[in-house]
Structure formats: structure tokens, C-alpha cells
Amino acid sequence: MGLLALGRLVAGGHSHVWEVPSMQERSERITIADAAKRLRKPEPTVRVWASRYRARRLLKYGKTAWYDWNDLATIARCLHLGDPVPATPEARDELRASLRPAA
């Protein structure tokens, strides 16, 4: 599986690299709770990001929604680096594609 390292977070002496599967990989469904754990952010923060930036929602069953992990990780990367967050999931797909190393 090809992975892109999208950012490094250093907090409390721990280093964390966000890795997002390349565009050739399938979308990975993830809940806000699981995404928050991976990103080491509070759930309400990730929920606000998903709403504010209209993250790609793949499925909703009852009260539980599953989002595209690639999209949420890209939003987190942009915010962490202080870059503008592209307005649409498609624009974030293009951003990830532009970050992919040339073959």
C-alpha cells in the first residue's frame, strides 16, 4: 500500500506522522471517534472539521456516520500546517494527488 506522509505533529514529547493512502487506494471508512484517536485530537474538534469543511461522508446508519479517512486526514494536515483547506472533497483529492511522488 503506497502511503504519503502528510505532516508531523510533536506534542508532549511524542512525534506522530499522519499517513494517508495514495489516490490509487480505496477510500477507508472511519467514524469521527476513530479518526479522532488516529489524529490524536478531541472528537468534538474532528466533528467540527467534518462539518465546517464538508468532509466526504460515505455512509450513515442511525446516528453513526462514516467519513472518508483520506479526506479527514487531508483537512487535519492543512490545518496543522496552516495551509488553506480546499473547499471541496474533490479539491482535496487533487491536493493529495499533487503531493504524491512522481512515478
Secondary structure, DSSP 8 states (H G I E B T S, - for coil): --EEEEEEEEETTEEEEEEEE-TTS---EE-HHHHHHHHT--HHHHHHHHHHTT--EEEEETTEEEEEHHHHHHHHHHHHHT----SSHHHHHHHHHHHS---
